[in-house]
Amino acid sequence: MSTTPQRHTLPTDLFTLADHERHALARLDGPVWAYFSGGAADEITLRANRSAWDALTLAPRVLRPLAGGHTRCELLGRTLAHPIMLAPVAFQRLAHPDGELATAYAAAALGAGLVLSTQASQPLEAVAQAMLGDAGRGPLWFQLYLQPDRGQTRELVQRAEAAGYEALVLTVDAPCSGVREREWRAGFRLPPGIRAVNLPAAAAPSASGGTGPSNGAPAGSSALFDGLLRHAPTWDDVQWLQSSTRLPVLLKGVLHPEDARTALAHGVAAVIVSNHGGRTLDTTPSTASVLPRIADATGGALPLLVDGGIRRGTDVLKAIALGARAVLVGRPIVWGLAHSGAAGVAHVLRLLRDELEVAMALTGCATLAQAGREILADVGNF
């Protein structure tokens, strides 16, 4: 398989991320669209993630000095060109033949951090090679689902270390799949030739929660609690992982302030405030609504990142104001990838950064350090 991304000519009517979504919808077939765009159950959390950012209003300040402003930020000992990172998204070759390789090239070119999914459809070594050669790149992290066999987990970690990944992002909010009815109704299945190539075939997931609720468990037993969840990770596993790697460990999927405090006590490197894009448990709160509570609970002692529903540069600025160091973007990356490969992903990132700069300028923030809660009208600044 070639490691050189396909060249595409971008559509001429791409002015917003919604335009990217429209072009991706026209390109992807129904079941694949259901997989990437759907949420759990009634998709209440999926919608809430987006509406919560919209509901926050900015309180611009005027006549402030803006010359020499920039979007740089500090995260885990590195200076990033901007706070926009690419969230882990599985099976990206469903969207484009280049899959995660195209995403990596785009991330490197735009100085964006990349988190590669355990369920990537391209080898983790090839993705690292595509990104690590660019001097202006952002951080390269590997997202990890703990495997039932610790030996398999250790092997994944060792491969990531050897390939040059700089941190491990342990997803902790998905010990089982959510009730993903939109996928079930669409009949989504991984097509031949696409799989989680970094996992042994026997351990690779099907990508979907199945065709519906299981009725095959023996009477008086639970296929879930008596089966899969016997291997559900705990805080002990976090400690084991930390002792098994030289890389910093982040936790992705924290929504409760007490869990954030526990993560701080365990010495994790950072926490990603996330509800899995609304794909696991429906009716959980939006990430925008819990981010400030988690920031208050940890008092700045723990770096926070956030994902879920970010579609505008103003959303990025609001996340920074609420206490995040950086944001992660998932579905919009797939949209750009689907219609234009690496060029589409790069355009998504460029739009977000350009919009962030405009939002900073129009709120009187020359740097992200000046974007505190006082720029949000919703927290009593008027």
N, C-alpha and C positions, 0 to 999 in steps of 0.2 A: 504494500500500500504506500503511495507517495506521501511524503511529509511536506510537500510544497502545496500551500492552499490554492484552491481554484480561484481564478480571477473573475470578478463580477463587476458589471456596471450598475451602480446604484440607481434605483428609480429617482426621478426628478422631483417627486412630490413628498419627500421625507422632511417634514418640519417638526414633528413631535414623535414621541414614542408611540402614540396612538396610530400614527401613520405606519410605523413599523408593524404594529399589531395587525392592521388591515391587510398589509401585503403578505404577512405570514399566514393569516387565515385563508387567503386565496391560494396559497402554495401547499399547505399541509392537508392530508386527508382527514376525514372526520374522527376516526379513532385516535390518531396521533394528536390532533388538536385537543381532544378530550383529555388525553393523558397530560399534556403540558399545561393546559389552562384550567383544568378542573380542580375543585377542592373537595373537602369531606362533606358528606351528608347534604344538608340544605345550603351549604356554602355561605353561611352567615359570617363566619370569620373571614373567609376569602373577601367578601365585600367590605367588611368592617376595616380590614387592613387599609384599603384604599380610602374609604370615606373618612377615616380618622385623620389622615394627613390633610385632606381637604378642609376639615373642620377647624384646624388650627389656623389662626390668622397672624400675619406679621405686623409688627409695629415699627415702621421705618423711622429712622432718624436722619436729619438733613444737615447739610453744611459741614460734614465731617471730612477730614483729610483722607483721601483714598489713593493718592499716588503711591506706587510701589506695592500695592496690595497683591496678595497671592492666595492660592488655595492649599498651600503646603500644610501638612500635619505630621505629628509624631505618633508612631505606633510600634510598640514592642522593640524599641531601640532603633527604629529606622525612620528616616524622613521620607514621607510619601509626597508625590507631586500633587495629589488631591485625595479626598477621602472616599472615593468610589471604588468598590471592589466587586468582583464577580462571584456570586454565590455558587455553591456546588449544585449542579443540575445533572441528573443522570441521563445516560443514553442519548447524548447529543447527536449521534449519527442518525437518529430518527428524524432530525430536522434538516440535516445536510450531510453529504457523504464525508466531508472533512471532520465533522463533529468537533470534539474538544481540541483538536489541533488548530482549527481555524480560530476558535475562541482564544487559545493561548497566544497565537500570533497577534490578534487584535489587542488583547490585554497588554502585551509587552509594548506594542507600538504606542499605546495611549497611556502608558505609565500606570496602569490599573492593577491592583492585586488580584490574584486568581486563587480560588479554592477549588481543587479538583475533587470530584465525587468518587467515593469508593466504587460506585456503580458506573464509572465512566466507560464509554464504548471505544476508547483508544488507550493504548498502553501508557501507564503513568510515566515511564521513562521517556517515551516519545514526546509527551506533552511538556515535560520538564526541559527537554532539549530544545523544543520550539520556543520556550520562553526565556531560558536562563542566559542565552547569548546576547540579549538586548541590555545595554548598559543602563538605559532609562526605565527599565521595568519596575513594576511594583513587587510586593512580596508574593511568593509562591507557597501555598499551603496545601496540605492533603486532608480532605475530610474523611473521617473514619467511622464506620459502623463496627462495633466490636463483634467479632465472629464467635459462634459457640465454642469453637476450638481456639484456645489461646495461642496455640502454635501457628495457626493461620493468621491471627491478628499480628503476632510478632513478626511473621514473614512479611506482611504488608508494611509494617512500620520500618523494617530494615530496608525494604526496597525503596520506600519513600526517602529515608535518610540517605541512602547511597545515590539516589537520583538527584539530590540537591534540594528537596523540599525543606522549608524553613520552619514549619510548625505543623502540628496535628490539630485538626478541628474535630473533636468528638461530638457527634450528634447524639443527644440524650433524650430527645422528646418523641422518639418513634420506636419503642420496644416492639410495636406491632404496627401494621398498616392501618390507616384510617378507613372509614366507611366511604369508599370513593365511588359513589353510585353513578356519577357521570361516565366514568371509565367503563363500569360494568354495562351500562346501557349501550354504550358505543361498541362494545365487544372488543376492547383493546387487547392486543397480544403483541409481544415482541416479534417482529418478522424474522425470518431466517437470516443469519449473518450478523445480527446485532445482539450483543450480550454484554454483561459486565466482565470485560476481558481481563481485569486484574484479579478476579476471584476464580478459584477452581470451579469447574462446571457444576459440580455437585452443590456448591455453596452459593452460586449465583442466583439472585432473586428473579422473579418473573416480571418485575416492574409494576405489576398491578396487584391490588388487594384481592384479586380473584374474580370469579363470576358472580359473587354474592355471598351472603352469610352461609357458613358451613352447617350442614345438617348431618354430617357423617360421624360425629362424636358418639361414643357409647353412652347409653343412658346413665345419668348421674355423674358424668365427667364433662370437662371443658376442653375442647381442642385447643383453645387459646391458653388458659391458665395451667392446664396439665401438660401442655406441649411446648409451644414457642416460648412462653414467658418463664419457663424454668431457667432460661439462659439470659433473661433480661438483665442489663448491666445495673450495677449499684455503685455507691461511692467507693466501695472497696476496689471495684474495677478501675475507677479513676486513679486511685493510688497505685494500683498495679501498673497501669499504663505509664504513669509518670516515672515509675521506677524502671521501666523497660525501654526508655528512649532518652536521648540527649536533647530532643526537640521540645520547645515549649508546647504545652497542651492547652487548648481553648475548649470551652464547652459551648455547644450550639443548641438552642432550644430552651433557654431559661425564660420563664415568665413570672416567677414568684420571687419577691424580695428575699425571703428566707433561703431559697435555693441559691440566690446570688451570694448571700452572706456565707453559706456553707462552702460555695466554690472558692470564695476569698480565703476562708480558713484552710482549705485544702491546697492553697498555693497555686491555683490554676493561673495561666498567663493572662487570660481575658475571657469574657463571656459575650456570646452573641444572643441578644434578645430576639427571640424568633418563635413563631408558632407554626413553623414548617410551611409557610405560605398558605395557611388554612387547609393543609392537605391531611392532617392527622385528626385532631379532636375539634369538632365543630363547636361553636359558641364560646371558645376561649376569647379573651380580650384581644383587641388589636395591639400590635407591638408599640404603636405610638402612644397608646394610653398607659402602658405599663413601664415604658422606658424611664420616665422621670422618677417613678417610685423606686425602681431598681437603682437608679443613679443616687437617689437620696439614701437608700439603704447601705450602699457601699461607700459613700462619701468620697468618691474620687480615687479610692485606693485600688480599684479594679478597672482596667480599661474595658469599655463597653462598645460593642458594635450592634447594629440593628438591621433587620431586613423586613420585608413584608409590605407590598403595595407601593413602593417608592417608584414614582413615574415622572417626577419633575425635579429640576434643580432646587426649587423651593422646598420640596420634601427633604432633600439632602440637608439644606440649611436648617430646617426645623429639627431634624434629628440631631444635628450638632448642638443646637440650642438646648435640647432636652437632655443632653449628657452623653451622646455617642461620640466616639473618636472617628468612626467611619461607618459607612453603610454598605450593604451587599444588595446586589440587584440580580434577580434570577430570570423570571419569564421574559422581560424585554430583551435579554441577551439571546434567548431562543428565537424571538421574533426576527431580530436582525440576522441571525445565523440562517434561519429558514429561507429567507428570500435572497440573501446576498453574501452568505458565507462570512469570511473574516471581515470583509469591507462593511457588511451590515452591522456586525458586532461593534466594530470601531466607530461607526457612525452613531450608534446608540450611546456609547460612552462619551463621544464628543458632544452630543446634544446635552447630556446631563451636566458635563463640566461647564459648558458655555452658559447654560441656564443657572448653574450655581454661581458663577462669577457675576452674572447680572443681578441675581438675588442679593448677593453680598453687597454689591455697589449700591443698590437701591434701598438697602436697610442701613447703610452707613457702616458696614463692616469691611475694613481693609484686609483683615485676616480672620481666620476661623476662631482664633482665640478671643476675638471681640464678639462672637456670636453666642451670647449667653441667653438665659431665659428672658432677659429684659427685651429681646427683640420679638417676643411673642405677646400679642395683645391679650391672649387668653389667660394670662397668669397675673392679672391685676396691675399692668403697667400704665394704664390710663387713669 
